[in-house]
């Protein structure tokens, strides 16, 4: 999909959401199709000339008619087309009826003015709406234009979609990485800010994985591709961005249904205003009440309501994208504002996902150094993540020259023998099998060490909390009612993390199916009208992400399954982004409620004044175009949301 196609898609999505107000959406693939700014400016000049021209009506009328056709011709034609297809009650009809009626009763300047200011308002609205779209369309900057592929001794410049898995691509300084892969040659720095929001370039060296969309800052890199373009991280992100406006919220659906009833209702009400008073009130002038009915029609246009609601959500989605949060649709933005329960995976979400020795507890009479030396002897030949953490804590040279034979016991640990000693390193089950006494339960993941049947102490391992995780949980505690941890890690490890973070409910030892079952219980306990979200980061979390009312993927650029299953994708793995997303959603919903109240109150007030004869066409123009512009301007506020 080209950038042009992408832009057209976004524009269509935005217009679809306000089609019920009939803002000429058959022609609104861009309001500039109504004639553009030049045609509107010429209409304004002719209108001004008509107002200022001296002499009789026959001098002024051609100027008014020319101005009217220039600024209103497209609306007239659209109204006629809609009449033929049966789509009568729309904004085109309201504008056409009101302005032609003004001409019939001799109010030529007001008829032209209504159409001129209406079209000016429409163009300003389109310009304002474009600011929201551009924040999401800006993701197009991620799309690589080409890939340099090394084929034989030649370097070929090809479309990224034509590169196969396993081929070597070359990226020069200032160029964008075309496909996900691993660096096989060269070094330097890469800028991943467009993908992750990371403000500083990171080191690029052989063996490092890089994602499509990153930019090589100062080095020539050779990268072996691991995925086709269609399956790359950047393609997934662009696809999500393109579809972000497609899923309507309940507020948007309500406003759309409301407008379909509202528009014909006000047409019949206007007809009643024109006809009934002259029939029922003595000395009532038909011309006077017909004029008031025309004012009624102009005021009652529902564009401010129907346009500002989807624009509010669109502004929220755009503001989220600027903060590294990709929300797949306005319905999910609305759910974020109604969160009651937020459940987290532990490893890789709240913690770094890398084991580290956090505490060393030697038995009485055993030194810390001796305990670590024995642990290193036992674990030195294992590739298990726990063994790597133990060796890192013990030091690279600890027991490096010792001659050791090792036997692993699945699910228990290892048994190591040297020339004159036998060392056990494992869990409580291993200690019980060899009748080793003194192995007391610890917190987190524990490795118990024994030498020749004598207990020597234990090592406690665990993930380190991610930077900012504790602060994020504290902030979220003020935004949602209940925080929970669901993890496949051991119960003691999960409880330890929960205690560090201040989370009161935590469930450990859960398989993916167990996470789903536990989440379903949490959903059942959530009040009607509120939502339950799950935050995860990996393939194993895909089922529970899909089951939650709202799935939030942390660091999801590394997991295709998480991207597919989640409704909200955080383009970094920072827990604080969740709080930012919740606050942004709440702000967006406040803005939308303000828009609805603003439109209804002002329209009701001016409608009343119009029927009483206290408002003219100029007041009607303000109640329609002016209120629409105020609502649109208010809708853009979420676009400029910044994390605190």
Secondary structure, DSSP 8 states (H G I E B T S, - for coil): --HHHHHHHHHHHHHHTTGGGTSSTTTTT-GGGGSHHHHHHHHHHHHHHHHH--S-HHHHHHHHHHHHHHHHHHHHHHHHHHHHHT--SSHHHHHHHHHHHHHHTT-HHHHHHHHHHHHHHHHHHHHHHHHHHHHHHGGGGGS-S-EEEEETTEEEEE-GGG--TT-EEEE-TT-B--S-EEEEE--EEEE-HHHH---S-EEE-TT-EE-TT-EESS--EEEEE-S-GGGSHHHHHHHHHHTTTSS--HHHHHHHHHHHHHHHHHHHHHHHHHHHHHHHSTT--HHHHHHHHHHHHHHT-THHHHHHHHHHHHHHHHHHHHTTEEES-HHHHHHHTTEEEEEE--BTTTEEEEEEEEEEEE-TT--HHHHHHHHHHHHTT--SHHHHHHHHHH-TTTTTT---EEEEETTTEEEEE-SS-EEEEE-HHHHHHTT-------SSEEEEEEETTEEEEEEEEEEEE-TTHHHHHHHHHTTSSEEEEE-SS-HHHHHHHHHHHT-SEEE-S--HHHHHHHHHHHHHTS-TT-EEEEEE-SGGGHHHHHHSSEEEESSGGG-HHHHHH-SEEESS--THHHHHHHHHHHHHHHHHHHHHHHHHHHHHHHHHHHHTT---HHHHHIIIIIHHHHHHHHHTGGGG----
